[in-house]
Amino acid sequence: LDTLETSKRGLQTSEAHSRLEKFGPNQLPEKKKDTIWSLLFQQIQNPLIYVLIGSAILAIVMGKITDGFVVLGVVIINALIGFFQEYQSSKEIAALKKMVPDTTVVSRDGHPQTIQSSELVPGDIISLESGDKVPADIRLFEVHSFRVMEAALTGESVPSEKSADTIIESVPLGDRKNIAFSGTAVASGTAKGVVVQTGITTELGKINTMLMETKDPETPLTRSISRVAKSLTFAILLVGAVLSGIALLRGYPIADAILAS
């Protein structure tokens, strides 16, 4: 309470507004959403895919309808598999935002007020009871048979029992018994505490940041596959051009020469 310059009566509204400008809203930033079409387009950005699409179009134009659609079918199946993987990943990021409640009850100006959770600031005093979602990272100072489901953060399947005891040493996330973390759910009991972290500085916010910044790792295998794809594409085009030239020199019709190559 001393560190955050607050008291158990809570902040004054004017001070809370000042801190909101300083620390920003208690929200998880949202990554710009890719449209369904952009996600699908990302799945075909590969030289080999371009060759397959080109050959499929040529086959259809030249009357080989079945051959053309078989090749297109392979391309479509490949794109759909990648699309659903990317789409599922974006849904997981959106799910994190739903873990924080829209409104919460705080003590301000000495009495309880219901405010938007996005307006919470460090130093606010929060009361929690069974069934509540925790709106920010809160240092508990008063607990009564208080247990919290922290599976989303720690993977622990049973509720974690909390206390108001001071923890001196540095301990893992699951052992911070005097903290109720943003996005977790109160399983039983009641508690009061002071908001210590909001928005992206909460433990949930750190996870959100990692999910948004994580990129597909480039492994030696994926680098090799990329090089093979480029080399193979070049070889396909070169051999195709040579075959077409030979076929034309030997008197084959243009359509047959192109189809063969």
Disulfide bonds with the S-S distance in Angstrom:
none
